[in-house]
C-alpha cells in the first residue's frame, strides 16, 4: 500500500527511563515535522528534558542511548503503520 505524503514527517520516539534500579519505563513522544530520525530523536529528548516532564517523573533522567524511533505512515485507506528506521 502506498502512503500519503502528509504523514512522512511524523515520528514515534520511545525513550526509556529507570525510576528504580530494576524496571524500565518507556516514554513515547509523537514528533511532527522532523526531517529525519535524528531530528525526531533530538526533539523528543528536548521535550523529555523539559522542566514539566522531569517534574512529572520525579527528576528521573531518560536514557537516550537506548531509544526506539519509528516513522508513522498513514496508508491511503486510513490505517497506520510504524516503519523501522
Phi and psi in degrees as GROMACS dihedral restraints (atoms count N, CA, C in turn):
[ dihedral_restraints ]
;  ai    aj    ak    al  type     phi  dphi    fc
    3     4     5     6     1   -91.1    20    10
    4     5     6     7     1   157.0    20    10
    6     7     8     9     1   -99.9    20    10
    7     8     9    10     1   161.8    20    10
    9    10    11    12     1   -85.6    20    10
   10    11    12    13     1   148.0    20    10
   12    13    14    15     1   -67.4    20    10
   13    14    15    16     1   -24.3    20    10
   15    16    17    18     1   -71.6    20    10
   16    17    18    19     1   -17.6    20    10
   18    19    20    21     1   -99.8    20    10
   19    20    21    22     1    -0.7    20    10
   21    22    23    24     1   -70.6    20    10
   22    23    24    25     1    -8.1    20    10
   24    25    26    27     1  -115.7    20    10
   25    26    27    28     1    25.6    20    10
   27    28    29    30     1  -112.8    20    10
   28    29    30    31     1   134.9    20    10
   30    31    32    33     1  -131.1    20    10
   31    32    33    34     1   149.1    20    10
   33    34    35    36     1  -111.1    20    10
   34    35    36    37     1   121.1    20    10
   36    37    38    39     1  -118.9    20    10
   37    38    39    40     1   123.8    20    10
   39    40    41    42     1  -104.1    20    10
   40    41    42    43     1   128.7    20    10
   42    43    44    45     1  -123.2    20    10
   43    44    45    46     1   123.6    20    10
   45    46    47    48     1   -84.3    20    10
   46    47    48    49     1   151.5    20    10
   48    49    50    51     1  -142.1    20    10
   49    50    51    52     1   160.1    20    10
   51    52    53    54     1  -122.8    20    10
   52    53    54    55     1    93.5    20    10
   54    55    56    57     1   -68.8    20    10
   55    56    57    58     1   -20.7    20    10
   57    58    59    60     1  -139.8    20    10
   58    59    60    61     1  -178.9    20    10
   60    61    62    63     1   -70.9    20    10
   61    62    63    64     1   -16.8    20    10
   63    64    65    66     1  -109.9    20    10
   64    65    66    67     1   -36.1    20    10
   66    67    68    69     1  -104.4    20    10
   67    68    69    70     1   151.8    20    10
   69    70    71    72     1  -111.0    20    10
   70    71    72    73     1   133.3    20    10
   72    73    74    75     1  -114.4    20    10
   73    74    75    76     1   130.2    20    10
   75    76    77    78     1   -96.8    20    10
   76    77    78    79     1   131.3    20    10
   78    79    80    81     1  -106.0    20    10
   79    80    81    82     1   129.3    20    10
   81    82    83    84     1  -114.4    20    10
   82    83    84    85     1   135.2    20    10
   84    85    86    87     1  -125.9    20    10
   85    86    87    88     1   135.4    20    10
   87    88    89    90     1   -94.3    20    10
   88    89    90    91     1   123.1    20    10
   90    91    92    93     1  -117.1    20    10
   91    92    93    94     1   122.2    20    10
   93    94    95    96     1  -102.5    20    10
   94    95    96    97     1   153.0    20    10
   96    97    98    99     1    63.9    20    10
   97    98    99   100     1    28.5    20    10
   99   100   101   102     1   -90.5    20    10
  100   101   102   103     1   137.0    20    10
  102   103   104   105     1   -75.8    20    10
  103   104   105   106     1   -23.7    20    10
  105   106   107   108     1  -154.5    20    10
  106   107   108   109     1   177.4    20    10
  108   109   110   111     1   -66.4    20    10
  109   110   111   112     1   -33.2    20    10
  111   112   113   114     1   -65.9    20    10
  112   113   114   115     1   -41.5    20    10
  114   115   116   117     1   -67.1    20    10
  115   116   117   118     1   -38.2    20    10
  117   118   119   120     1   -64.3    20    10
  118   119   120   121     1   -43.1    20    10
  120   121   122   123     1   -62.4    20    10
  121   122   123   124     1   -44.8    20    10
  123   124   125   126     1   -59.5    20    10
  124   125   126   127     1   -43.6    20    10
  126   127   128   129     1   -64.6    20    10
  127   128   129   130     1   -40.4    20    10
  129   130   131   132     1   -66.4    20    10
  130   131   132   133     1   -40.7    20    10
  132   133   134   135     1   -64.5    20    10
  133   134   135   136     1   -41.7    20    10
  135   136   137   138     1   -59.9    20    10
  136   137   138   139     1   -44.0    20    10
  138   139   140   141     1   -63.9    20    10
  139   140   141   142     1   -44.2    20    10
  141   142   143   144     1   -64.7    20    10
  142   143   144   145     1   -30.0    20    10
  144   145   146   147     1   -91.2    20    10
  145   146   147   148     1     5.4    20    10
  147   148   149   150     1   -65.9    20    10
  148   149   150   151     1   156.0    20    10
  150   151   152   153     1   -57.6    20    10
  151   152   153   154     1   -44.2    20    10
  153   154   155   156     1   -66.5    20    10
  154   155   156   157     1   -39.1    20    10
  156   157   158   159     1   -67.8    20    10
  157   158   159   160     1   -44.0    20    10
  159   160   161   162     1   -64.4    20    10
  160   161   162   163     1   -40.2    20    10
  162   163   164   165     1   -62.2    20    10
  163   164   165   166     1   -40.5    20    10
  165   166   167   168     1   -64.0    20    10
  166   167   168   169     1   -30.1    20    10
  168   169   170   171     1  -107.6    20    10
  169   170   171   172     1    20.7    20    10
  171   172   173   174     1    69.3    20    10
  172   173   174   175     1    34.6    20    10
  174   175   176   177     1    66.9    20    10
  175   176   177   178     1    12.9    20    10
  177   178   179   180     1   -71.0    20    10
  178   179   180   181     1   125.4    20    10
  180   181   182   183     1   -76.7    20    10
  181   182   183   184     1   154.8    20    10
  183   184   185   186     1   -83.5    20    10
  184   185   186   187     1   162.7    20    10
  186   187   188   189     1  -112.9    20    10
  187   188   189   190     1    85.5    20    10
  189   190   191   192     1   -68.8    20    10
  190   191   192   193     1    -5.0    20    10
  192   193   194   195     1   -79.1    20    10
  193   194   195   196     1   -16.2    20    10
  195   196   197   198     1  -124.4    20    10
  196   197   198   199     1    80.2    20    10
  198   199   200   201     1  -116.3    20    10
  199   200   201   202     1   167.2    20    10
  201   202   203   204     1  -131.1    20    10
  202   203   204   205     1   122.3    20    10
  204   205   206   207     1  -124.5    20    10
  205   206   207   208     1   127.4    20    10
  207   208   209   210     1  -132.4    20    10
  208   209   210   211     1   142.7    20    10
  210   211   212   213     1   -86.7    20    10
  211   212   213   214     1   133.1    20    10
  213   214   215   216     1   -93.1    20    10
  214   215   216   217     1   124.4    20    10
  216   217   218   219     1  -120.2    20    10
  217   218   219   220     1   138.3    20    10
  219   220   221   222     1  -110.3    20    10
  220   221   222   223     1   122.1    20    10
  222   223   224   225     1   -77.0    20    10
  223   224   225   226     1   163.2    20    10
  225   226   227   228     1   -54.6    20    10
  226   227   228   229     1   -35.6    20    10
  228   229   230   231     1   -81.9    20    10
  229   230   231   232     1    -0.3    20    10
  231   232   233   234     1   103.1    20    10
  232   233   234   235     1   -11.8    20    10
  234   235   236   237     1   -78.6    20    10
  235   236   237   238     1   154.1    20    10
  237   238   239   240     1  -106.2    20    10
  238   239   240   241     1   150.5    20    10
  240   241   242   243     1  -138.6    20    10
  241   242   243   244     1   147.3    20    10
  243   244   245   246     1  -106.1    20    10
  244   245   246   247     1   120.0    20    10
  246   247   248   249     1   -98.1    20    10
  247   248   249   250     1   134.0    20    10
  249   250   251   252     1   -67.4    20    10
  250   251   252   253     1   147.9    20    10
